[in-house]
């Protein structure tokens, strides 16, 4: 799915959650209904400032539109550290009960897998 389509789907979802029709939101924004429809379908690009304004109107942070809703988020004990991606939560929970040497072996395996990919990807 293209980024514009993902943002558009999130825009539509936020609008529907707010109980607004396309026409109502378009009027508030000063857009035509067809323009808003094109944004929701991912046919047109929304600028960051437009997303911020839409987020304020719909009560959503800008990250709501930019983050992948299917991507799992794991918050670690350090409040500044957030990991994103499928299976990360499962990996962390599964490794919780391992002995330190076993955790090191898991880390070594992950680093080995990463090296096979050709570096940092």
C-alpha positions in Angstrom: 0.0 0.0 0.0 1.3 3.4 -0.9 1.9 6.0 1.8 -0.8 8.3 0.4 -3.3 5.5 0.5 -2.4 4.6 4.1 -2.8 8.3 5.2 -6.0 8.5 3.3 -7.5 5.4 5.0 -6.5 6.8 8.4 -8.0 10.1 7.5 -11.3 8.4 6.5 -11.2 6.4 9.7 -10.6 9.5 11.9 -13.4 11.4 10.1 -15.8 8.5 10.6 -14.9 8.1 14.2 -15.6 11.8 14.7 -19.0 11.3 13.1 -18.4 13.6 10.2 -19.3 13.2 6.6 -16.9 14.0 3.8 -18.9 17.1 3.0 -18.9 18.3 6.6 -15.2 18.0 7.0 -14.5 19.4 3.6 -16.5 22.5 4.5 -14.7 23.0 7.8 -11.3 22.7 5.9 -12.4 24.9 3.0 -12.0 22.0 0.5 -14.4 20.6 -2.0 -16.0 17.2 -1.1 -14.3 15.7 -4.2 -10.9 16.9 -3.0 -11.3 15.4 0.4 -12.5 12.2 -1.3 -9.3 12.1 -3.4 -7.2 12.6 -0.2 -9.0 9.7 1.5 -8.5 7.5 -1.6 -4.8 8.3 -1.6 -5.0 9.9 -5.1 -3.7 13.2 -3.8 -0.9 14.1 -1.4 -1.7 15.9 1.9 0.9 18.3 3.2 2.2 18.0 6.8 0.5 21.3 7.8 -2.8 20.1 6.4 -2.5 16.8 8.4 -1.8 18.8 11.5 -4.9 21.0 11.0 -7.1 17.9 10.2 -5.7 16.2 13.3 -6.7 19.2 15.4 -10.2 19.2 14.0 -10.7 15.4 14.4 -8.9 15.2 17.7 -6.0 13.0 16.5 -2.3 13.5 16.8 -0.3 13.8 13.5 1.3 10.4 14.3 -2.2 8.8 13.9 -2.1 9.5 10.2 1.6 8.6 9.7 2.0 5.5 11.7 1.2 2.1 10.3 -1.8 0.7 12.3 -0.7 -2.8 11.6 2.8 -2.3 13.0 3.1 -3.5 16.6 4.6 -1.1 19.1 6.6 -2.1 22.2 7.4 0.4 24.9 10.4 -0.5 27.0 11.2 0.5 30.6 13.1 3.6 29.3 10.3 6.0 28.5 12.2 7.4 25.5 12.6 4.0 23.8 9.9 2.6 21.6 10.4 -0.3 19.2 8.1 -0.8 16.2 7.6 -3.9 14.1 6.0 -7.2 13.9 7.1 -9.9 16.5 9.2 -7.5 18.6 6.8 -7.8 21.5 6.8 -11.6 21.2 10.6 -11.7 21.1 10.9 -9.5 24.2 8.4 -11.4 26.2 9.8 -14.8 25.2 13.3 -13.8 26.2 12.2 -12.4 29.5 12.6 -15.8 31.3 15.9 -16.8 29.7 19.2 -16.9 31.5 21.7 -14.2 30.6 23.8 -16.7 28.5 20.7 -17.7 26.6 19.7 -14.1 25.9 23.2 -13.5 24.6 22.8 -16.4 22.3 19.5 -15.0 21.0 21.2 -11.6 20.5 24.0 -13.2 18.6 21.5 -15.0 16.4 19.7 -11.8 15.6 22.9 -10.0 14.8 24.0 -12.9 12.6 20.6 -12.8 10.7 21.1 -9.0 10.3 24.6 -9.5 8.9 23.2 -11.8 6.3 21.0 -9.0 5.1 24.0 -6.9 4.3 24.2 -4.5 7.3 21.7 -2.1 8.9 18.3 -2.6 7.3 
